[in-house]
Amino acid sequence: MVLRGVSIGNPTVDQLMNWGANNAGNVLLAGEWWRIVTAMFVHVGILHLATNMWCLWNLALLAEPLMGSAGVIAVYILTGAAGNLLSTLVNWILYHNGPGPVFPAGAGASGAVFGIAGALIILLKSNRLPVPPVELKKLRRSVIYFAVLNLVLGLSISGGNLFLHSGLNIDNMAHVGGFACGLLFAVPMVPRIGSPRPLFERRLRLAVIMVVGIQVMFSFYLAQLPG
């Protein structure tokens, strides 16, 4: 993006949209459903990218031994998409009745990061893990604290923007959608560590099929909204 002239610190809304940011109007009225996926790879400047990648690095270091590389990629894509789908629904409800509705653009990996956190919270409860329960409890508590603190921070920033007009907008619905999808994704799974490989792979496929099926049905629902 920077090599194509996009500001490294403060890209415009038009630039973000040109590179694949999410927008309820573009998705539901123009049929640009690909934005549900591309938006999780677009960031609003280098600071936004750096903070998301720092969170992703720390969570994925913990997640990859439990889910495998394929599992982490699946959780990232599917929970990021879930967050963007929920954001699309909420923004449509909030803005489509306005005079000449203008929908906000959404971008960033934070929905997927919250999704990985949600999946970890479930997997770290497994009694299959060959780790002392006390240590597992500490790890799980730290992930819960991460999710809660960042949700509260996002809501606080959004609330402050209503009064201070700071220009800082957080897509909290993407966070909530990604987190909820991560919890759901991990329910049928078993951790890769401590489980037979065929069982782990079978449960991973089940989780992917289940979440994809739910997202397809939710997308059909969204597609009916403009009518």
C-alpha positions as CSV (number, residue, x, y, z in Angstrom):
1,M,0.0,0.0,0.0
2,V,2.8,2.4,0.9
3,L,4.6,1.6,-2.4
4,R,1.4,2.6,-4.2
5,G,1.3,6.0,-2.4
6,V,-0.9,5.2,0.6
7,S,0.1,7.1,3.7
8,I,2.1,5.0,6.1
9,G,0.5,6.7,9.2
10,N,-2.9,8.0,8.2
11,P,-4.5,6.5,5.1
12,T,-7.7,8.0,3.8
13,V,-11.0,6.2,3.8
14,D,-10.9,6.1,0.0
15,Q,-7.5,4.5,0.1
16,L,-8.7,1.9,2.6
17,M,-11.7,1.1,0.5
18,N,-9.6,0.8,-2.6
19,W,-7.5,-1.8,-0.9
20,G,-10.4,-3.9,0.4
21,A,-11.7,-2.5,3.7
22,N,-15.2,-3.6,4.8
23,N,-18.3,-1.5,4.3
24,A,-21.9,-2.5,4.7
25,G,-23.1,-0.6,1.7
26,N,-20.4,-2.1,-0.6
27,V,-21.1,-5.6,0.6
28,L,-24.9,-5.6,0.8
29,L,-25.7,-3.1,-2.0
30,A,-22.9,-3.7,-4.4
31,G,-22.3,-7.3,-3.7
32,E,-18.7,-6.9,-2.9
33,W,-18.6,-9.9,-0.4
34,W,-14.9,-10.4,-0.9
35,R,-14.4,-7.4,1.5
36,I,-15.5,-9.7,4.4
37,V,-12.1,-11.5,4.0
38,T,-9.8,-8.8,2.5
39,A,-10.6,-6.3,5.3
40,M,-8.8,-8.4,7.9
41,F,-5.5,-7.8,5.9
42,V,-5.9,-4.1,5.6
43,H,-4.8,-1.7,8.3
44,V,-5.2,2.0,9.1
45,G,-1.6,2.9,9.3
46,I,1.6,1.4,10.6
47,L,0.6,1.8,14.3
48,H,-2.6,-0.2,13.8
49,L,-0.7,-2.9,11.9
50,A,2.1,-3.1,14.6
51,T,-0.3,-3.4,17.5
52,N,-2.4,-6.1,15.8
53,M,0.7,-8.1,14.8
54,W,2.1,-7.9,18.3
55,C,-1.1,-9.3,19.7
56,L,-1.2,-11.9,17.0
57,W,2.4,-13.0,17.6
58,N,1.8,-13.5,21.3
59,L,-1.5,-15.4,21.0
60,A,-0.4,-17.5,18.0
61,L,2.8,-18.6,19.9
62,L,0.4,-20.2,22.4
63,A,-2.2,-21.3,19.9
64,E,0.0,-23.1,17.3
65,P,1.0,-25.9,19.6
66,L,-2.7,-26.5,20.4
67,M,-4.2,-26.1,16.9
68,G,-1.3,-26.6,14.5
69,S,-0.5,-24.2,11.7
70,A,-3.5,-25.1,9.7
71,G,-5.7,-24.6,12.7
72,V,-4.4,-21.2,13.5
73,I,-4.9,-20.1,9.8
74,A,-8.4,-21.5,9.8
75,V,-9.3,-19.7,13.1
76,Y,-7.8,-16.5,11.8
77,I,-9.7,-16.5,8.5
78,L,-13.0,-17.7,9.9
79,T,-13.2,-15.6,13.0
80,G,-12.0,-12.5,11.2
81,A,-14.8,-13.1,8.6
82,A,-17.3,-13.6,11.4
83,G,-16.3,-10.3,13.0
84,N,-16.7,-8.5,9.7
85,L,-20.1,-10.2,9.0
86,L,-21.4,-9.0,12.4
87,S,-20.0,-5.6,11.9
88,T,-21.8,-5.4,8.5
89,L,-25.1,-6.4,10.1
90,V,-24.8,-3.8,12.9
91,N,-23.6,-1.0,10.6
92,W,-26.5,-1.7,8.2
93,I,-29.0,-1.5,11.1
94,L,-27.5,1.7,12.4
95,Y,-26.9,3.6,9.2
96,H,-29.1,2.4,6.3
97,N,-32.1,4.5,7.2
98,G,-30.2,7.8,7.3
99,P,-30.5,10.5,4.6
100,G,-28.0,9.4,2.0
101,P,-26.6,6.6,4.2
102,V,-22.8,6.7,4.7
103,F,-21.5,3.4,6.1
104,P,-18.2,3.4,8.1
105,A,-15.2,1.5,6.7
106,G,-13.8,-1.3,8.7
107,A,-10.3,-2.8,8.5
108,G,-7.8,-4.7,10.6
109,A,-6.9,-8.1,12.1
110,S,-8.3,-7.4,15.5
111,G,-11.5,-9.5,15.0
112,A,-9.3,-12.5,14.1
113,V,-7.0,-11.8,17.0
114,F,-10.0,-11.9,19.3
115,G,-11.1,-15.1,17.6
116,I,-7.8,-16.8,18.4
117,A,-8.2,-15.6,22.0
118,G,-11.7,-17.1,22.2
119,A,-10.5,-20.4,20.8
120,L,-7.6,-20.5,23.4
121,I,-10.0,-19.9,26.3
122,I,-11.8,-23.1,25.4
123,L,-8.8,-25.3,24.5
124,L,-6.9,-24.4,27.6
125,K,-9.6,-26.0,29.6
126,S,-8.9,-29.4,28.1
127,N,-7.8,-32.2,30.5
128,R,-5.9,-33.7,27.6
129,L,-3.1,-31.2,27.9
130,P,0.1,-32.6,29.6
131,V,0.5,-29.4,31.6
132,P,-0.1,-28.9,35.4
133,P,-3.6,-27.6,36.0
134,V,-2.2,-24.6,37.9
135,E,-0.2,-23.5,34.9
136,L,-3.1,-24.0,32.5
137,K,-5.3,-21.9,34.8
138,K,-2.7,-19.1,34.7
139,L,-2.4,-19.2,30.9
140,R,-6.2,-19.2,30.5
141,R,-6.7,-16.4,32.9
142,S,-4.1,-14.3,31.1
143,V,-6.0,-14.8,27.8
144,I,-9.3,-13.9,29.4
145,Y,-7.7,-10.7,30.8
146,F,-6.4,-9.9,27.4
147,A,-9.8,-10.2,25.8
148,V,-11.7,-8.4,28.5
149,L,-9.3,-5.5,28.8
150,N,-9.2,-5.0,25.0
151,L,-13.0,-5.2,24.7
152,V,-13.3,-2.6,27.5
153,L,-10.6,-0.4,25.9
154,G,-12.3,-0.5,22.5
155,L,-15.7,0.4,24.0
156,S,-14.1,3.2,26.0
157,I,-12.4,4.7,23.0
158,S,-15.7,4.5,21.0
159,G,-17.6,6.0,23.9
160,G,-15.1,8.8,24.2
161,N,-15.3,9.5,20.5
162,L,-19.0,10.3,20.9
163,F,-18.2,13.1,23.3
164,L,-14.7,14.2,22.3
165,H,-15.0,13.7,18.5
166,S,-11.4,12.4,18.6
167,G,-11.8,10.6,15.2
168,L,-10.8,7.3,16.8
169,N,-13.3,4.7,15.8
170,I,-13.0,1.1,17.0
171,D,-15.0,-1.7,15.3
172,N,-16.2,-3.3,18.5
173,M,-18.7,-5.5,16.7
174,A,-15.8,-7.1,14.7
175,H,-14.1,-7.8,18.1
176,V,-17.3,-9.3,19.6
177,G,-18.1,-11.4,16.4
178,G,-14.6,-12.7,16.1
179,F,-14.4,-13.6,19.8
180,A,-17.7,-15.4,19.8
181,C,-16.8,-17.3,16.7
182,G,-13.5,-18.4,18.3
183,L,-15.3,-19.8,21.3
184,L,-17.7,-21.7,19.0
185,F,-14.9,-22.9,16.8
186,A,-13.0,-24.5,19.6
187,V,-16.0,-26.3,21.2
188,P,-15.7,-29.5,19.1
189,M,-11.9,-29.4,19.0
190,V,-9.3,-31.2,21.0
191,P,-5.8,-29.8,21.5
192,R,-3.1,-31.2,19.2
193,I,-0.9,-31.8,22.2
194,G,-2.1,-34.8,24.2
195,S,-4.5,-36.0,21.5
196,P,-4.1,-38.7,18.8
197,R,-3.4,-37.1,15.5
198,P,-6.4,-38.6,13.6
199,L,-8.7,-37.4,16.4
200,F,-7.3,-33.9,16.3
201,E,-7.5,-33.7,12.5
202,R,-11.1,-35.0,12.5
203,R,-12.2,-32.5,15.1
204,L,-10.5,-29.7,13.3
205,R,-12.3,-30.5,10.1
206,L,-15.6,-30.7,12.0
207,A,-15.0,-27.2,13.5
208,V,-14.2,-25.7,10.1
209,I,-17.3,-27.3,8.5
210,M,-19.5,-26.2,11.4
211,V,-18.3,-22.6,11.4
212,V,-18.4,-22.3,7.6
213,G,-21.9,-23.6,7.5
214,I,-23.1,-21.1,10.1
215,Q,-21.4,-18.2,8.2
216,V,-22.9,-19.2,4.9
217,M,-26.4,-19.2,6.5
218,F,-25.7,-15.9,8.2
219,S,-24.5,-14.4,4.9
220,F,-27.7,-15.5,3.1
221,Y,-29.6,-13.7,5.9
222,L,-27.6,-10.5,5.3
223,A,-28.1,-10.7,1.6
224,Q,-31.9,-10.4,2.2
225,L,-31.6,-7.2,4.2
226,P,-31.5,-4.6,1.4
227,G,-34.8,-6.0,0.0
